[in-house]
């Protein structure tokens, strides 16, 4: 793990996001037959972290930082942004 990733995990909210994503059953982004998104969306992460139904700019910034340091992957699936841990 690189220094930037370790620094990112020093923030309690980012660590909580990574812990949440590590408990999700779907490790890769997939779309089911009906076109539904499989995997946690940015909105679901935000709901878990803040209790808010819409993604907040603070959680969005945390997700961008985690992606920039290589800990997570964000993938657009239609109107959803799906979050997964990088392996």
C-alpha angles and dihedrals in degrees: 000000000000127000094252091055091050090050091050091052089053088077110086094218093052091047089051090051092051091047090050093050091048090059095052115109095223112072096179134045113258139160120221126224092271092054093255119147118249115205133043116306125215087252092055090049090050092047090051094047102040107012089237118133095218126054113262125218090243094057090042090056091049090051092050091051092049090050093047092055092048101249098115139022123224116202126182113228108180107298093345131087108212119205125206136164116253113241 
